[in-house]
Amino acid sequence: MTETYDAIVVGGGPAGATAATDLAARGRSVMLLDRAGRIKPCGGAIPPRLINDYAIPDDLLVAHVTAARMVAPSARWVDMPIEGGYVGMVDREVFDEWLRVRAAGRGALRRVGTFDRIERDPDGTSVVVFRDGRGEGRARARCIVGADGARSNVARQSVPGAARMRYVFAYHEIVRSPGWLDGERCDVVYQGDLSPDFYAWIFPHGETTSIGTGSARKGFSLRGAVGALRDAAGFGDVETVRREGAPIPMQPLRRWDNGRDVVLAGDAAGTVAPASGEGIYYAMASGSLAADAAEEFLRTGDSRALKTARRRFMKAHGRVFWILGMMQHYWYASDKRRERFVRICEDPDVQHLTWQAYMNKRLMRARPVAHARIFFKDLAHLVGLASA
C-alpha cells in the first residue's frame, strides 16, 4: 500500500528542513525527501535574527565575522566594522544536515531520494513519485511543500510561471584557510572582471574559506574569475577542498502555490535577496511561512490558505527586496558605478544602518536625519557631483 502523509516536503535545505520541522512539531505526519550529496554553493553567512529565531547552537558557527571589507574596482577598500555584534558563518554541508536531523527529531520521516513527478489518485490526492536506492517509490500527500531549489521540478510541474524564473549562477571553491587569513572579516569584491553584474567574495569558515563569485551573464567564466581572485588574494597554492556551483534566483516568483495542494519555499520560490545574494535567513523564513500556510490548509481544506505564504513574506520583506533590486540594477552596472558605491560605504551612517538592517532583517527608521544625509550623499554620487 502507498504510504500517506499530511505533507511531503521535497528538498532538505534550510527552507525544506524548516518547513518539515514546523509541520512535524504541530503533530502532522511529514516525509522529508532530499537527494543525496547536495551542497549548495553559499557564503554561509547567517545574521543574529536567524540564530535567535531558529535556536541555532553556537557550535554550528565555524566563524564569527565582525567586519566586512568592500573592495572597489581600483582595489581601494572600505572596512565596515560591526558595532557590538557579529555575523555567524556556517558550513552548509554540516548546517543543512543538522537542520534535517532536527526535523527528524520532531517527527518527520527522512527519505533519501530524487523527486520525479506528481501524479494523482482517482480521488484527486497527490502522489509524489521519486527514485531512491530501491528504485521507484510512491507516497500520497494531502499537501506538498516544494523546496527543491532554484530549478525546482515541483514548481515547474505545478506552479504557473515558475519556469520563467531568472537566475544568477554562483560558483565557489572551498579551500583550506591559510594561517595568515583574518578569520573575522569577509571580503566583498566589486570588480567587473570578477563579476560583471554581481560581486565576488572571500568568506572565512574557520578551518576553510569560501572563495566565489556569481553572474547572470552567459559565457562569463566563473571558474576563471575565482581562479583570478584566488591568485590575487594569495590563495593560489592553497589546497582546494571542494568545488560547487548552482543557479541562484534573482527575485521571488509572482506565485508560490498551485491553487490546490502545493506551496513553494526557499530558492524554489525565489527568496534570495538581490544585491547581497543572501538566502539562508529568507529560505528559513519562507519555510516557516509555507508550513503555516500548509497547516491552515490541512486544518480547513481551503486551498486559498496556501497563498498566505507569499503574501506574508512579501509584506515582511518585499520592500527590502525592491530596494536591493534597484541597488543591484544601478550600482552593479559598471566599474565606475561600483567605485562610487564602495565610496558611499565609507559613510558611518550608511555602515550603521546597513548592519542594523542586515542583522535585524528590517528597514531601520529610528534615525530620520541619518536617512536624509544618506539620501543626499547618494544623490550626489548618482549625478556625479561627488568624487569617486
C-alpha positions in Angstrom: 0.0 0.0 0.0 1.2 3.5 -0.8 2.1 5.5 2.4 0.0 8.6 3.0 1.2 11.7 4.8 -0.3 15.0 5.7 2.6 16.7 4.0 5.6 15.8 1.8 8.4 18.3 1.8 10.6 18.0 -1.3 14.1 19.4 -0.6 16.0 19.2 2.6 17.9 22.6 2.6 17.1 25.3 5.1 13.7 26.0 3.7 12.5 22.4 3.4 14.0 21.3 6.7 12.4 24.2 8.5 9.0 23.6 6.9 9.3 19.9 7.8 10.3 20.8 11.4 7.4 23.2 11.9 4.8 20.9 10.5 6.0 17.8 12.4 6.1 19.9 15.6 2.4 20.5 15.1 1.7 16.8 15.0 1.4 16.4 11.3 2.8 13.3 9.5 5.6 14.6 7.3 8.0 13.0 4.9 11.1 15.0 4.1 12.5 13.9 0.7 16.0 15.1 -0.1 18.5 13.9 -2.7 21.9 12.7 -1.5 25.2 14.6 -1.9 23.6 18.1 -2.4 25.7 21.0 -1.1 24.7 24.5 -2.3 27.4 27.0 -3.1 27.0 29.6 -0.4 29.0 32.1 1.6 27.4 30.7 4.7 26.5 33.9 6.5 23.6 33.9 9.0 22.5 37.0 10.9 21.7 37.2 14.6 18.0 37.2 14.0 18.2 33.8 12.3 20.4 32.5 15.2 17.8 33.7 17.7 14.6 32.9 15.8 15.6 29.3 15.0 17.7 28.5 18.1 21.0 27.8 16.2 23.6 26.5 18.7 26.9 28.3 18.8 28.9 25.1 18.0 27.4 25.2 14.4 29.1 28.6 13.8 32.5 28.0 12.3 33.4 31.7 12.4 32.2 34.9 14.0 32.6 37.8 11.5 32.9 41.3 13.0 33.7 43.3 9.8 33.3 43.3 6.1 35.9 44.8 3.6 34.3 46.3 0.5 36.8 46.2 -2.4 36.4 48.7 -5.3 37.5 48.1 -9.0 40.5 50.3 -8.2 41.5 47.9 -5.4 40.7 50.6 -2.9 38.8 49.2 0.0 36.5 50.3 2.8 36.2 48.5 6.2 32.7 48.2 7.6 33.0 47.0 11.3 30.0 45.6 13.1 29.5 47.6 16.3 28.9 45.3 19.2 27.9 42.2 17.3 28.8 39.6 14.7 27.6 37.6 11.7 27.7 33.9 12.1 29.3 31.7 9.4 28.2 28.1 8.8 29.4 25.3 6.7 26.4 24.4 4.6 27.3 20.7 4.5 27.1 20.5 8.3 24.4 23.1 8.8 21.9 21.6 6.4 22.3 18.1 7.8 21.8 19.5 11.4 18.5 21.0 10.2 17.4 17.8 8.7 18.3 15.9 11.8 16.3 18.4 13.9 13.3 17.8 11.6 13.6 14.1 12.1 13.8 14.7 15.8 10.5 16.5 15.7 8.9 13.5 14.0 9.5 14.0 10.2 10.4 10.8 8.3 13.6 11.4 6.3 13.8 9.7 2.9 16.9 10.0 0.6 15.7 10.1 -3.0 15.2 12.3 -6.0 11.8 13.8 -6.8 10.4 12.7 -10.2 6.9 13.9 -10.6 3.4 14.4 -9.1 0.6 12.1 -10.1 -3.0 11.9 -8.7 -5.0 9.1 -7.3 -8.6 8.6 -8.5 -9.8 10.7 -5.6 -7.5 13.6 -6.6 -4.9 13.1 -3.8 -1.4 13.9 -4.9 1.1 11.1 -5.2 4.8 12.0 -5.1 6.9 9.7 -7.3 10.5 9.6 -6.5 13.6 7.4 -7.0 15.8 6.0 -4.3 18.2 3.2 -3.9 15.4 0.7 -4.1 14.0 2.0 -7.4 10.8 4.0 -7.9 8.9 5.0 -4.7 5.5 6.5 -4.3 3.9 8.3 -1.4 0.5 10.1 -1.1 0.2 13.6 0.4 -2.6 15.9 1.3 -0.1 18.8 0.8 3.3 19.2 -0.9 5.9 21.8 0.0 8.3 22.4 -2.9 11.7 23.4 -1.6 13.9 21.7 -4.2 16.0 24.7 -5.3 16.1 27.4 -8.0 15.3 24.9 -10.8 12.5 23.3 -8.7 10.9 20.4 -10.5 7.9 20.7 -8.1 7.5 24.3 -9.1 7.9 23.7 -12.8 5.3 20.9 -12.8 2.8 22.6 -10.5 3.0 26.4 -10.4 2.2 28.7 -13.3 5.1 31.0 -14.3 7.8 29.1 -12.3 9.7 28.0 -15.5 10.4 31.7 -16.2 12.5 32.3 -13.1 15.6 34.4 -13.7 19.0 33.3 -12.2 22.4 34.4 -11.1 24.8 31.5 -11.5 27.1 31.1 -8.4 30.3 29.2 -8.1 32.7 28.9 -5.2 35.7 26.9 -4.1 36.2 25.8 -0.6 39.9 25.9 0.4 42.0 25.3 3.5 42.3 28.6 5.4 45.9 29.7 5.5 47.5 30.9 8.8 47.6 34.5 7.7 43.9 34.8 7.0 41.8 37.2 9.1 39.1 34.8 10.2 36.8 37.6 11.4 36.5 39.6 8.2 34.5 38.9 5.0 35.8 40.4 1.7 33.2 41.5 -0.8 34.8 42.4 -4.1 33.1 44.7 -6.6 35.2 44.3 -9.7 33.8 43.8 -13.2 36.5 41.3 -14.3 35.5 39.1 -11.3 31.7 39.6 -11.8 30.2 41.9 -14.4 26.8 42.2 -12.6 27.2 40.8 -9.1 30.2 40.5 -6.8 32.9 38.1 -5.7 33.7 37.1 -2.2 36.1 35.6 0.3 34.3 34.4 3.4 36.1 32.7 6.3 34.7 29.4 7.6 37.2 28.6 10.3 39.4 25.8 9.0 38.2 26.5 5.5 37.3 29.6 3.3 34.7 30.1 0.6 36.0 32.0 -2.4 33.4 32.6 -5.1 31.5 34.8 -7.5 28.3 34.9 -9.4 26.9 36.3 -12.6 23.8 36.1 -14.8 25.9 36.9 -18.0 26.1 33.9 -20.3 29.6 32.9 -21.3 31.2 34.6 -18.3 33.8 32.2 -16.8 33.0 31.8 -13.1 35.8 29.3 -12.6 38.3 31.7 -14.3 37.2 34.6 -12.1 37.5 32.6 -8.9 41.0 31.4 -10.1 42.0 35.1 -10.7 40.6 36.1 -7.3 42.5 33.3 -5.6 45.8 34.3 -7.2 45.3 38.0 -6.4 44.4 37.3 -2.8 47.2 34.9 -2.1 45.1 31.6 -2.2 46.6 30.3 -5.5 48.6 27.5 -3.9 46.2 26.7 -1.1 44.6 23.3 -1.0 41.1 23.1 -2.6 38.6 21.0 -0.5 35.7 21.0 -3.0 34.1 23.0 -5.8 30.4 23.8 -6.1 28.1 25.7 -8.5 24.4 26.3 -8.7 21.8 28.8 -10.0 20.6 31.4 -7.5 17.2 33.1 -8.2 17.1 36.8 -8.7 13.6 37.6 -7.4 10.6 36.0 -5.8 8.1 34.3 -8.1 4.8 36.0 -8.5 3.0 32.9 -7.4 4.1 30.2 -4.8 1.1 27.8 -4.9 -0.9 25.8 -7.5 -4.3 26.8 -6.0 -4.8 23.2 -4.9 -2.3 21.5 -2.6 1.3 22.7 -3.5 3.2 25.6 -1.9 6.8 26.7 -2.5 9.6 27.9 -0.2 13.2 28.9 -0.4 15.0 29.1 -3.7 12.1 27.3 -5.4 10.0 30.4 -4.5 12.9 32.8 -5.4 13.6 34.0 -1.8 17.1 35.3 -2.3 17.9 38.9 -1.6 19.0 40.9 -4.7 22.3 42.7 -4.5 23.5 40.7 -1.5 22.6 37.2 -2.6 21.6 36.4 1.0 19.4 33.3 1.1 19.7 31.3 4.3 17.6 33.5 6.5 15.0 34.2 3.8 14.8 30.5 3.0 14.1 29.5 6.6 11.6 32.4 7.0 9.8 31.2 3.8 9.9 27.6 5.1 8.1 28.7 8.3 5.5 30.6 6.3 5.0 27.7 3.9 4.5 25.5 7.0 2.0 27.9 8.4 0.1 28.0 5.1 0.1 24.2 4.8 -1.1 23.8 8.3 -4.0 26.2 7.7 -4.9 24.3 4.5 -4.7 20.9 6.2 -6.9 22.2 9.0 -9.6 23.9 6.9 -9.3 22.2 3.5 -9.4 25.7 2.0 -6.7 25.9 -0.7 -6.7 29.7 -0.5 -4.7 29.4 2.7 -1.6 28.4 0.6 -1.5 32.0 -0.9 -0.7 33.4 2.6 2.9 32.2 2.5 3.9 34.6 -0.3 1.6 37.4 0.9 3.1 37.3 4.4 6.7 37.0 3.1 6.3 40.0 0.8 4.7 42.1 3.5 7.6 41.5 5.7 10.5 41.6 3.2 9.1 42.9 -0.2 10.2 46.5 0.4 13.8 45.4 1.2 13.9 43.2 -1.8 12.7 46.1 -4.0 15.4 48.4 -2.7 18.1 45.9 -3.0 17.0 45.1 -6.6 17.2 48.7 -7.5 20.7 48.9 -6.0 21.9 46.0 -7.9 20.4 47.2 -11.2 22.1 50.6 -10.9 25.3 50.2 -8.8 26.5 47.0 -10.3 26.1 48.1 -13.9 29.7 49.4 -14.4 33.0 49.6 -12.6 32.6 53.4 -12.5 29.4 53.0 -10.5 30.9 50.2 -8.4 33.7 52.6 -7.4 31.2 55.2 -6.3 29.2 52.5 -4.4 32.2 51.5 -2.4 32.9 55.2 -1.7 29.4 55.5 -0.2 30.1 52.6 2.1 32.7 54.8 3.9 29.9 56.8 5.4 29.4 55.9 9.1 25.6 56.4 8.8 25.5 54.0 5.8 27.5 51.5 7.7 25.4 51.7 10.9 22.0 51.5 9.1 23.2 48.7 6.7 24.4 46.5 9.6 21.2 47.2 11.6 19.0 46.3 8.7 21.0 43.2 7.9 21.3 41.9 11.5 17.6 42.5 12.3 16.0 42.0 8.9 14.0 45.1 8.8 14.4 48.7 7.5 15.6 51.0 10.2 13.6 54.2 10.7 14.9 55.3 14.1 17.3 57.9 12.6 15.5 60.1 10.1 18.3 62.7 10.0 20.8 60.0 9.1 18.5 58.7 6.4 18.3 62.3 5.0 22.1 62.6 5.0 22.4 59.3 3.2 19.8 60.3 0.6 21.6 63.5 -0.4 25.1 61.8 -0.4 23.7 59.0 -2.5 22.1 61.6 -4.9 25.4 63.4 -5.2 27.1 60.1 -6.3 24.2 59.3 -8.7 24.6 62.6 -10.6 28.4 62.6 -10.4 28.8 65.6 -8.0 30.8 63.5 -5.5 34.3 62.4 -6.5 34.9 58.7 -6.8 
